[in-house]
Amino acid sequence: LLDLYIWERPPQYRAPHQVWVLHNNEPPPHQYYTGRSLVYSRFAFNWTLSYRRDSTIHCPYGRSWRKAKTAEEKHRYENFAEGKTKMTYGVISNCVDDAGRYSYVKRLREHTPLDLYGRCGNLTCPRNGSCEALLKPYRFAVTFENSNCKYYTSEKFWNALNRRNIPLVNWIPEQVPFDAPPKSYINVHEYQMEDLAKLLKRLANNDTEYNSYFEWRKNYTVIADHFAGFCDMCKALHNDSVPAQVVDYKSWLADDTCQGWTLTSIITRRIKNYFV
């Protein structure tokens, strides 16, 4: 994208038999490249590949599916509180994001123990297997998204489920994954700060109630695999029934619950963060 943004303009003409795919991983507040070079090809794309469910090819950061009946019957009891010696962690490196994660976490830490990793915290988590081992003993995981945009749920949520932490999410209604396992997470928007802290403390001291957030494991399997969407795209390319429809990418991206990137928004975030 650096070449596309600074050095080269994409072609303006697409042959009728070609499929041009607009692939997008990031929500609008973090789409820095859409303002310049792509304007020359605004109506050239005829497929979209994205986390958004209204894409031609849906490419989510994670998925869930129901287990077969035989797998449900074989499910054995497990105490998911066992070995959980720590309370809550968060991994945040963008301290001035659109959703204000860091400012919320700073206030939450006044009410409950919370270890913060990444550039916004004082702890480090190596990008290898040792990080996974470091995070598994926590009961809860702050998996806040950097933006409250339509359909945007990143790998943070799915990774926490696989680590057997209970995710704390900051979703708006349009953001909730349609396949998020039932009662697998806690949405902080449903609680006052002090009430949320009391809930976390209660769950930490009650194994039965804590385990109720893992009942979904009897019936569902989850996977954090963003690349599965590319396999779906390959299948679609060999399927003539998948429609190729010209996409006005600018209007498509603008149809969202959050605003796109602007210099003003960046300055506003930094000012807000300074005073919190």
C-alpha positions, -999 to 999 in steps of 0.1 A, spaced: 0 0 0 30 23 5 38 21 -32 1 26 -41 -2 56 -18 30 75 -26 46 63 -58 21 47 -82 -15 52 -93 -35 20 -100 -48 16 -135 -81 34 -142 -93 8 -167 -104 -27 -159 -110 -52 -186 -146 -66 -185 -135 -101 -178 -113 -91 -148 -121 -92 -111 -106 -64 -91 -108 -70 -54 -107 -42 -28 -92 -59 3 -95 -40 35 -85 -50 71 -89 -18 89 -119 3 100 -124 38 85 -106 58 113 -74 38 104 -77 38 66 -50 63 58 -46 54 21 -81 59 7 -78 96 1 -53 99 -27 -42 73 -52 -74 52 -51 -95 81 -62 -83 74 -98 -99 39 -96 -130 47 -75 -153 28 -97 -129 1 -110 -134 -24 -82 -161 -50 -86 -155 -72 -56 -148 -65 -19 -129 -87 6 -133 -74 41 -143 -80 77 -176 -64 68 -205 -88 63 -218 -68 33 -185 -76 14 -185 -98 -17 -163 -122 3 -166 -120 40 -132 -122 56 -136 -120 94 -108 -122 120 -124 -152 136 -153 -177 132 -174 -200 153 -195 -230 143 -217 -255 161 -202 -289 170 -216 -321 157 -241 -338 181 -215 -365 188 -190 -339 199 -215 -322 221 -223 -355 238 -186 -362 244 -180 -329 261 -166 -334 296 -168 -310 326 -139 -287 330 -131 -261 356 -120 -231 336 -112 -212 368 -84 -237 377 -50 -222 372 -63 -187 368 -40 -168 392 -43 -133 378 -72 -110 373 -73 -89 340 -49 -80 313 -50 -57 283 -27 -52 253 -29 -17 239 -3 1 218 -24 29 203 -31 52 232 -51 78 211 -74 56 191 -109 64 179 -127 44 207 -107 59 236 -96 25 249 -67 37 269 -86 64 288 -113 38 297 -87 14 309 -69 40 330 -102 47 348 -110 9 352 -76 3 368 -88 25 397 -114 0 405 -99 -34 397 -65 -50 392 -55 -47 355 -21 -54 339 -15 -34 308 9 -46 281 20 -28 250 32 7 243 4 21 265 14 0 295 44 -8 316 46 -45 306 58 -63 275 45 -94 258 69 -109 232 54 -117 198 60 -154 202 46 -185 220 59 -172 254 33 -144 252 5 -169 250 17 -186 281 20 -153 299 -17 -144 292 -34 -177 298 -34 -174 336 -56 -143 335 -94 -146 342 -104 -117 320 -90 -100 289 -96 -64 278 -103 -69 240 -115 -34 232 -115 -25 195 -97 7 185 -129 18 166 -166 13 170 -174 6 134 -200 -16 117 -191 -53 118 -155 -46 131 -144 -73 155 -106 -80 154 -85 -110 164 -83 -98 200 -118 -112 208 -112 -146 192 -77 -150 206 -90 -144 241 -116 -171 237 -89 -195 226 -68 -185 256 -98 -193 278 -100 -157 292 -134 -140 294 -132 -111 269 -143 -76 280 -156 -59 249 -166 -23 240 -190 -32 211 -219 -11 199 -249 -31 186 -238 -29 149 -204 -44 159 -215 -76 176 -204 -107 155 -233 -127 144 -215 -159 154 -201 -148 188 -208 -177 211 -237 -170 235 -226 -156 270 -189 -158 261 -180 -122 268 -189 -91 289 -198 -59 272 -186 -30 293 -212 -6 279 -238 -25 298 -223 -15 332 -213 15 352 -176 14 360 -180 4 396 -206 -22 389 -183 -38 363 -155 -40 388 -179 -56 413 -190 -82 387 -154 -91 379 -146 -95 416 -177 -117 421 -168 -139 391 -132 -143 403 -145 -155 437 -172 -179 424 -160 -207 402 -195 -218 393 -205 -184 380 -172 -179 363 -176 -213 345 -210 -202 332 -192 -180 307 -177 -211 292 -209 -232 288 -208 -223 251 -178 -246 247 -202 -276 249 -218 -266 216 -193 -243 197 -158 -243 184 -140 -210 176 -110 -202 155 -90 -170 150 -80 -173 113 -82 -142 92 -67 -160 62 -97 -183 57 -113 -155 38 -87 -158 11 -95 -195 6 -132 -184 2 -120 -159 -24 -102 -186 -44 -134 -207 -44 -155 -177 -55 -131 -170 -84 -140 -204 -97 -177 -199 -92 -194 -180 -120 -225 -174 -99 -207 -149 -76 -218 -115 -90 -192 -90 -101 -208 -56 -93 -190 -22 -97 -182 -9 -62 -180 28 -54 -155 21 -27 -157 57 -13 -194 55 -7 -192 19 6 -166 28 32 -185 59 42 -216 38 50 -206 31 86 -212 40 122 -178 57 126 -160 85 107 -131 81 84 -96 92 91 -90 130 91 -62 152 106 -88 169 127 -98 135 143 -62 127 151 -57 161 169 -90 157 188 -81 123 200 -47 135 213 -64 164 231 -89 141 248 -62 117 259 -42 145 274 -71 156 297 -82 121 308 
